[in-house]
Amino acid sequence: MIPPYPQPDPKTIETLKAARNQVIQADPVRKSQFSNGASKSEDPSPKQAHNKFAEEFVQKLASIEQEKAAVDEEMAEVEKLWSSLVEKKKTLENRRNELIKVKDRLEELDKEMNNVLRSQ
């Protein structure tokens, strides 16, 4: 199950607002280019076009930020799992080494017992 996207923090929101404002202010609003009597409602004004672009830009930035946050969260989970696996590996290696020592000691005892039995 994929966790829901976290909400952007206030700093991110302010950054997105600033980016939106820069886009809006990048090209000053021009006077209507329709001197032949065309209505403004027939074609969007440059300001409306910039506002739409800015809104889409901000939405895309927010979407990317949400996706990045989700990826960061997933990476943190993978790192947690990796750390757990590394610990498990260390534990298993230690247990393996202990079992090897026990096996070696049992082999020594077996030899000693065989020697004692042969000598009798």
Backbone as CSV, one residue per row, in Angstrom:
resi,resn,N_x,N_y,N_z,CA_x,CA_y,CA_z,C_x,C_y,C_z
1,MET,0.841,-1.185,0.000,0.000,0.000,0.000,0.881,1.241,0.000
2,ILE,0.622,2.149,-0.874,1.398,3.381,-0.974,0.796,4.404,-0.015
3,PRO,1.657,4.973,0.855,1.118,5.959,1.796,0.681,7.212,1.069
4,PRO,-0.299,7.938,1.634,-0.747,9.178,0.989,0.374,10.208,0.981
5,TYR,0.315,11.096,-0.001,1.339,12.131,-0.091,1.227,13.073,1.100
6,PRO,2.369,13.436,1.693,2.312,14.411,2.784,2.021,15.805,2.243
7,GLN,1.451,16.647,3.084,1.160,18.023,2.679,2.469,18.811,2.660
8,PRO,2.647,19.704,1.654,3.868,20.516,1.627,3.935,21.411,2.869
9,ASP,5.147,21.644,3.315,5.296,22.498,4.499,5.136,23.971,4.108
10,PRO,4.937,24.846,5.090,4.718,26.278,4.793,5.848,26.912,3.980
11,LYS,7.082,26.485,4.213,8.210,27.047,3.462,8.064,26.720,1.979
12,THR,7.658,25.502,1.677,7.454,25.099,0.288,6.333,25.908,-0.339
13,ILE,5.263,26.101,0.402,4.127,26.871,-0.106,4.566,28.297,-0.435
14,GLU,5.339,28.915,0.457,5.817,30.277,0.203,6.728,30.322,-1.019
15,THR,7.563,29.306,-1.194,8.450,29.243,-2.357,7.633,29.145,-3.639
16,LEU,6.584,28.327,-3.607,5.723,28.186,-4.780,4.978,29.479,-5.093
17,LYS,4.523,30.181,-4.051,3.845,31.468,-4.263,4.806,32.472,-4.905
18,ALA,6.042,32.494,-4.414,7.035,33.413,-4.971,7.305,33.078,-6.434
19,ALA,7.400,31.781,-6.746,7.630,31.368,-8.131,6.461,31.796,-9.010
20,ARG,5.249,31.629,-8.505,4.055,32.022,-9.262,4.091,33.522,-9.534
21,ASN,4.411,34.304,-8.511,4.458,35.767,-8.675,5.519,36.178,-9.687
22,GLN,6.655,35.486,-9.699,7.703,35.812,-10.668,7.227,35.536,-12.083
23,VAL,6.488,34.439,-12.256,5.980,34.115,-13.589,4.978,35.166,-14.039
24,ILE,4.100,35.565,-13.141,3.080,36.561,-13.485,3.732,37.890,-13.848
25,GLN,4.780,38.269,-13.104,5.410,39.568,-13.319,6.473,39.546,-14.414
26,ALA,6.774,38.376,-14.975,7.841,38.265,-15.965,7.548,39.077,-17.228
27,ASP,6.278,39.186,-17.608,5.912,39.929,-18.805,4.786,40.886,-18.422
28,PRO,5.040,42.190,-18.427,3.991,43.136,-18.017,2.723,42.947,-18.843
29,VAL,1.615,43.243,-18.216,0.326,43.105,-18.894,0.276,44.096,-20.048
30,ARG,-0.002,43.561,-21.233,-0.098,44.426,-22.410,-1.532,44.900,-22.580
31,LYS,-1.668,46.052,-23.211,-3.023,46.533,-23.523,-3.606,45.635,-24.599
32,SER,-4.872,45.624,-24.683,-5.556,44.772,-25.660,-5.032,45.045,-27.065
33,GLN,-4.731,43.978,-27.797,-4.212,44.119,-29.155,-5.344,44.111,-30.178
34,PHE,-6.559,44.133,-29.701,-7.698,44.038,-30.601,-8.328,45.418,-30.808
35,SER,-7.738,46.199,-31.675,-8.286,47.530,-31.947,-9.411,47.469,-32.973
36,ASN,-9.629,46.293,-33.558,-10.685,46.171,-34.568,-12.037,45.871,-33.944
37,GLY,-12.154,46.022,-32.655,-13.446,45.862,-32.005,-13.697,44.456,-31.487
38,ALA,-12.716,43.583,-31.550,-12.912,42.220,-31.047,-13.086,42.263,-29.536
39,SER,-13.932,41.422,-29.058,-14.230,41.384,-27.619,-13.139,40.642,-26.873
40,LYS,-12.862,41.085,-25.638,-11.865,40.410,-24.812,-12.290,38.990,-24.462
41,SER,-13.571,38.734,-24.426,-14.043,37.408,-24.050,-13.760,36.383,-25.153
42,GLU,-13.502,36.859,-26.386,-13.214,35.925,-27.475,-11.815,35.346,-27.354
43,ASP,-10.861,36.090,-26.811,-9.486,35.645,-26.658,-9.010,36.005,-25.253
44,PRO,-8.291,35.125,-24.601,-7.822,35.485,-23.255,-6.789,36.605,-23.320
45,SER,-6.824,37.455,-22.333,-5.844,38.538,-22.273,-4.496,37.951,-21.900
46,PRO,-3.412,38.696,-22.154,-2.088,38.199,-21.762,-2.013,37.911,-20.262
47,LYS,-2.686,38.746,-19.455,-2.656,38.514,-18.006,-3.331,37.188,-17.662
48,GLN,-4.473,36.908,-18.320,-5.163,35.645,-18.069,-4.286,34.467,-18.489
49,ALA,-3.619,34.612,-19.631,-2.731,33.544,-20.110,-1.593,33.325,-19.120
50,HIS,-1.016,34.432,-18.618,0.061,34.306,-17.631,-0.442,33.689,-16.338
51,ASN,-1.633,34.102,-15.904,-2.204,33.534,-14.679,-2.408,32.031,-14.827
52,LYS,-2.934,31.633,-15.984,-3.160,30.201,-16.222,-1.831,29.461,-16.220
53,PHE,-0.845,30.017,-16.920,0.472,29.386,-16.954,1.058,29.306,-15.548
54,ALA,0.936,30.393,-14.802,1.482,30.417,-13.446,0.803,29.376,-12.565
55,GLU,-0.514,29.269,-12.681,-1.240,28.275,-11.889,-0.787,26.864,-12.246
56,GLU,-0.659,26.592,-13.546,-0.205,25.271,-13.976,1.225,25.014,-13.505
57,PHE,2.048,26.052,-13.567,3.434,25.947,-13.122,3.493,25.610,-11.631
58,VAL,2.719,26.323,-10.840,2.694,26.096,-9.395,2.139,24.708,-9.088
59,GLN,1.097,24.306,-9.812,0.536,22.966,-9.606,1.571,21.893,-9.932
60,LYS,2.311,22.095,-11.012,3.346,21.125,-11.404,4.437,21.080,-10.340
61,LEU,4.855,22.244,-9.854,5.867,22.271,-8.793,5.369,21.550,-7.545
62,ALA,4.125,21.793,-7.169,3.558,21.139,-5.985,3.484,19.636,-6.204
63,SER,3.093,19.233,-7.405,3.014,17.811,-7.729,4.390,17.156,-7.640
64,ILE,5.382,17.835,-8.177,6.754,17.311,-8.134,7.234,17.235,-6.686
65,GLU,6.930,18.253,-5.901,7.328,18.260,-4.482,6.667,17.107,-3.736
66,GLN,5.402,16.858,-4.029,4.706,15.743,-3.377,5.321,14.415,-3.781
67,GLU,5.620,14.277,-5.059,6.223,13.033,-5.533,7.604,12.833,-4.917
68,LYS,8.372,13.924,-4.838,9.709,13.852,-4.226,9.589,13.440,-2.763
69,ALA,8.618,14.015,-2.049,8.415,13.666,-0.644,8.050,12.190,-0.504
70,ALA,7.230,11.688,-1.418,6.848,10.267,-1.381,8.070,9.382,-1.639
71,VAL,8.904,9.788,-2.594,10.119,9.028,-2.901,11.074,9.072,-1.704
72,ASP,11.225,10.254,-1.105,12.079,10.377,0.076,11.596,9.467,1.198
73,GLU,10.282,9.426,1.387,9.705,8.580,2.424,9.978,7.103,2.128
74,GLU,9.818,6.732,0.862,10.068,5.342,0.469,11.552,4.996,0.629
75,MET,12.422,5.946,0.278,13.867,5.725,0.441,14.215,5.532,1.914
76,ALA,13.602,6.321,2.779,13.848,6.188,4.213,13.416,4.799,4.693
77,GLU,12.300,4.322,4.174,11.818,2.982,4.535,12.795,1.913,4.054
78,VAL,13.306,2.072,2.827,14.281,1.115,2.286,15.562,1.141,3.121
79,GLU,16.004,2.339,3.492,17.213,2.454,4.318,17.003,1.785,5.676
80,LYS,15.804,1.937,6.220,15.478,1.296,7.493,15.529,-0.230,7.337
81,LEU,14.928,-0.727,6.242,14.961,-2.168,5.977,16.393,-2.651,5.773
82,TRP,17.179,-1.881,5.032,18.577,-2.239,4.770,19.340,-2.324,6.092
83,SER,19.149,-1.340,6.944,19.818,-1.341,8.239,19.430,-2.577,9.042
84,SER,18.160,-2.906,9.006,17.666,-4.088,9.703,18.310,-5.356,9.135
85,LEU,18.431,-5.423,7.815,19.060,-6.589,7.187,20.534,-6.699,7.548
86,VAL,21.223,-5.576,7.611,22.638,-5.580,7.990,22.792,-6.105,9.420
87,GLU,21.916,-5.644,10.321,21.951,-6.127,11.704,21.663,-7.623,11.766
88,LYS,20.684,-8.060,10.998,20.319,-9.484,10.964,21.500,-10.301,10.449
89,LYS,22.183,-9.795,9.429,23.346,-10.494,8.874,24.443,-10.627,9.934
90,LYS,24.707,-9.555,10.678,25.719,-9.604,11.733,25.351,-10.651,12.782
91,THR,24.081,-10.659,13.164,23.611,-11.624,14.161,23.801,-13.049,13.655
92,LEU,23.439,-13.289,12.394,23.589,-14.622,11.816,25.054,-15.028,11.689
93,GLU,25.906,-14.082,11.310,27.339,-14.390,11.217,27.904,-14.752,12.582
94,ASN,27.491,-13.995,13.623,27.950,-14.312,14.978,27.479,-15.700,15.406
95,ARG,26.220,-15.993,15.117,25.672,-17.317,15.472,26.392,-18.426,14.711
96,ARG,26.664,-18.167,13.440,27.403,-19.150,12.616,28.779,-19.407,13.204
97,ASN,29.470,-18.328,13.585,30.804,-18.485,14.179,30.747,-19.284,15.482
98,GLU,29.723,-19.039,16.294,29.552,-19.802,17.531,29.332,-21.283,17.228
99,LEU,28.511,-21.573,16.232,28.232,-22.964,15.867,29.481,-23.657,15.320
100,ILE,30.283,-22.917,14.571,31.546,-23.489,14.069,32.455,-23.846,15.239
101,LYS,32.539,-22.967,16.248,33.360,-23.245,17.433,32.849,-24.485,18.162
102,VAL,31.516,-24.580,18.309,30.924,-25.746,18.982,31.232,-27.013,18.187
103,LYS,31.083,-26.952,16.867,31.370,-28.104,16.005,32.825,-28.519,16.151
104,ASP,33.733,-27.540,16.107,35.162,-27.843,16.255,35.442,-28.500,17.613
105,ARG,34.820,-27.978,18.662,35.021,-28.543,20.008,34.475,-29.970,20.093
106,LEU,33.312,-30.202,19.450,32.741,-31.555,19.431,33.651,-32.526,18.678
107,GLU,34.246,-32.070,17.586,35.185,-32.920,16.841,36.405,-33.259,17.705
108,GLU,36.892,-32.277,18.463,38.024,-32.529,19.375,37.641,-33.561,20.433
109,LEU,36.458,-33.400,21.010,35.989,-34.353,22.018,35.824,-35.748,21.419
110,ASP,35.335,-35.821,20.183,35.174,-37.106,19.511,36.529,-37.790,19.342
111,LYS,37.529,-37.044,18.944,38.879,-37.601,18.791,39.409,-38.093,20.136
112,GLU,39.220,-37.277,21.174,39.680,-37.669,22.510,38.982,-38.948,22.966
113,MET,37.680,-39.047,22.736,36.926,-40.240,23.118,37.413,-41.462,22.333
114,ASN,37.665,-41.282,21.040,38.168,-42.383,20.241,39.530,-42.834,20.729
115,ASN,40.375,-41.886,21.081,41.711,-42.217,21.598,41.597,-43.000,22.907
116,VAL,40.696,-42.569,23.788,40.513,-43.232,25.063,39.979,-44.655,24.817
117,LEU,39.032,-44.803,23.919,38.456,-46.107,23.626,39.488,-47.056,22.993
118,ARG,40.340,-46.550,22.151,41.372,-47.368,21.516,42.402,-47.834,22.535
119,SER,42.679,-46.994,23.454,43.714,-47.324,24.433,43.239,-48.372,25.427
120,GLN,41.973,-48.590,25.523,41.483,-49.569,26.485,41.452,-50.941,25.950
